[in-house]
């Protein structure tokens, strides 16, 4: 739905989502019909005729966070944990876009080729037609099975499917077979992710570095394990031996995640690091999982928090060719307004996060429409934005 004109004034700090310039000058952002039209200082901008005007009261504006690895099923319900409204709950953690790594928790998930294609197309359609609480769920990610041929991937792509579920969760576990199917998928514009590490659900198995490298999927899914990580030397080898996405997830090994991130910096390829939760899963649903990853990587990995935010926004957007995740004219007006949590240490929000603390989310905006006010899940923020007209 068109949102007409949105004006956000009195912003304390703007995080861009871009590694090359993570903090922008300005105190105001304007969007029209869900697209960013201006960024800068209010005194230099046209603020007239706003349908909605938000006074930020000095808090930080970031791009909407992107969870690169989730497992939806249908609507805002997950049978994995028998939980309703899990997507809405993650929105209260600042996540405005989610990317499916396969709808693997659907009871009776079809594994025959006709059935898996039908389910993938249906999944893509129902999340295209229904966005829980406004969250953008990019779904319809089939788990590939033995016996698929090139025409199957063309049929999926022609029907609108743009993702593969985790390679390795189905019967295809051999590197040579996976590599052929990944090539077919890529030929038709379908992006692939591979399971990495030990088995996570019945039917999955160990996928080690040799299989990952041979398959050459676009994203090294949960390089820190989902849940069990590979040995350190295999993780560093994966980072150093290819140029694919390095996905670090909440539901993995945190020490291994830090190792992967540090290796990416050592080889000067921080742009490859992206974040996910790998939920819902046996560990449950983590509404604050992406914020927790940002705080963990910044504090224990000793990197600036504005850089860690890029892992959950601009890096993912660029790698997955999304029009959100970056504060830039022409992109989707998906924002999170957040501030230091009440009574948290640190002189400002970024310093507090660098010490390992979570911020307080005060408002989420998707396509220029205010979706939530003060988060019910984060600690209360020291200052809150408000709609003034």
PyMOL commands that set and color helices and strands:
alter all, ss='L'
color gray80, all
select helices_A, chain A and resi 19-21+42-44+86-91+113-129+132-134+150-158+175-187+209-215+232-241+254-266+270-272+289-301+305-311+314-320+349-354
alter helices_A, ss='H'
color red, helices_A
select strands_A, chain A and resi 5-9+13-15+23-24+28-32+35-40+52-55+60-63+65-70+77-78+83-84+95-100+136-138+141-142+163-164+193-194+219-220+245-249+273-276+335-339+360-366+369-372+386-387
alter strands_A, ss='S'
color yellow, strands_A
deselect
rebuild
show_as cartoon
